[in-house]
Amino acid sequence: MFSTRTLINIKKSSHSPPLEGLGEDSNKQDKNEGEMPKMKTKSSAKKRFKLTGSGKLKRKHAFKSHILTKKSKKRKLKLTHATLVHKSDEANIKQQLNLK
């Protein structure tokens, strides 16, 4: 009788269109009406900084990725450990991370 392709087309066309005003899109418009859009976090800052439990920002040291042969063992060891972000830079980084 019918080929499988014809049956699939019949099944696809047999649904009724959604009613206006009852869809998900209309609810989203009502909820977000008059609100500002969400602020996006800077991806680079998100990868480089972590927030400690006390609210300070933790960062890694630079100069530890390459050309390590001329650096002393002591220097490389000190660069391994994380440290805190300086007070003067905290406000700028917190703004990039959308923290208050």
DOSE-51125 format. One record per residue (C-alpha): residue number from 1; x negated, y, z negated; residue in one letter. Coordinates in pm, whole numbers, plus 50000, padded with zeros to 5 digits. Example, Ala and Ser with C-alpha at 12.3 -4.5 7.8 and 13.67 -1.06 7.14 Angstrom:
DOSE-51125
SITE num     u     v     w residuo
SITE   1 48770 49550 49220       A
SITE   2 48633 49894 49286       S
end
This chain:
DOSE-51125
SITE num     u     v     w residuo
SITE   1 50000 50000 50000       M
SITE   2 49796 50294 49872       F
SITE   3 49423 50310 49880       S
SITE   4 49240 50381 49554       T
SITE   5 49146 50728 49677       R
SITE   6 49514 50817 49729       T
SITE   7 49605 50691 49381       L
SITE   8 49332 50901 49221       I
SITE   9 49456 51212 49404       N
SITE  10 49811 51143 49287       I
SITE  11 49695 51109 48924       K
SITE  12 49495 51431 48942       K
SITE  13 49782 51636 49079       S
SITE  14 50048 51495 48845       S
SITE  15 49962 51708 48537       H
SITE  16 50151 52028 48467       S
SITE  17 49971 52361 48432       P
SITE  18 49928 52494 48074       P
SITE  19 50183 52743 47946       L
SITE  20 50077 53107 47933       E
SITE  21 50009 53255 47592       G
SITE  22 49955 52918 47424       L
SITE  23 49606 52838 47550       G
SITE  24 49281 52861 47352       E
SITE  25 49167 53169 47543       D
SITE  26 49456 53383 47424       S
SITE  27 49386 53295 47058       N
SITE  28 49020 53394 47095       K
SITE  29 49116 53729 47242       Q
SITE  30 49354 53799 46953       D
SITE  31 49100 53707 46683       K
SITE  32 48808 53901 46829       N
SITE  33 48999 54207 46936       E
SITE  34 48835 54522 46803       G
SITE  35 48526 54338 46673       E
SITE  36 48171 54397 46787       M
SITE  37 47995 54104 46955       P
SITE  38 47759 53893 46746       K
SITE  39 47396 53998 46728       M
SITE  40 47152 53752 46879       K
SITE  41 46839 53645 46693       T
SITE  42 46508 53701 46873       K
SITE  43 46393 53353 46977       S
SITE  44 46026 53441 46935       S
SITE  45 46078 53559 46576       A
SITE  46 46288 53254 46496       K
SITE  47 45998 53028 46593       K
SITE  48 45726 53226 46414       R
SITE  49 45875 53314 46073       F
SITE  50 46049 53123 45794       K
SITE  51 46240 53265 45498       L
SITE  52 46120 53145 45156       T
SITE  53 46354 53068 44868       G
SITE  54 46279 53404 44705       S
SITE  55 46364 53592 45026       G
SITE  56 46010 53663 45147       K
SITE  57 45893 53588 45500       L
SITE  58 45630 53325 45566       K
SITE  59 45401 53326 45871       R
SITE  60 45106 53134 46014       K
SITE  61 44757 53275 46067       H
SITE  62 44631 53364 46414       A
SITE  63 44297 53260 46571       F
SITE  64 44331 52886 46496       K
SITE  65 44428 52754 46841       S
SITE  66 44107 52750 47048       H
SITE  67 43738 52844 47052       I
SITE  68 43694 52675 46716       L
SITE  69 43330 52566 46760       T
SITE  70 43183 52902 46662       K
SITE  71 43411 52944 46358       K
SITE  72 43290 52814 46025       S
SITE  73 43460 52529 45844       K
SITE  74 43557 52763 45560       K
SITE  75 43716 53011 45803       R
SITE  76 43916 52742 45985       K
SITE  77 44037 52599 45654       L
SITE  78 44161 52940 45538       K
SITE  79 44340 52995 45870       L
SITE  80 44524 52663 45830       T
SITE  81 44734 52777 45534       H
SITE  82 45044 52992 45579       A
SITE  83 45074 53336 45420       T
SITE  84 45340 53598 45358       L
SITE  85 45430 53880 45595       V
SITE  86 45309 54224 45482       H
SITE  87 45562 54451 45315       K
SITE  88 45544 54714 45591       S
SITE  89 45636 54458 45860       D
SITE  90 45916 54285 45667       E
SITE  91 46197 54524 45765       A
SITE  92 46117 54495 46137       N
SITE  93 46106 54114 46129       I
SITE  94 46422 54086 45921       K
SITE  95 46597 54303 46180       Q
SITE  96 46483 54065 46456       Q
SITE  97 46612 53768 46253       L
SITE  98 46939 53952 46175       N
SITE  99 46879 53935 45799       L
SITE 100 46973 54214 45562       K
end
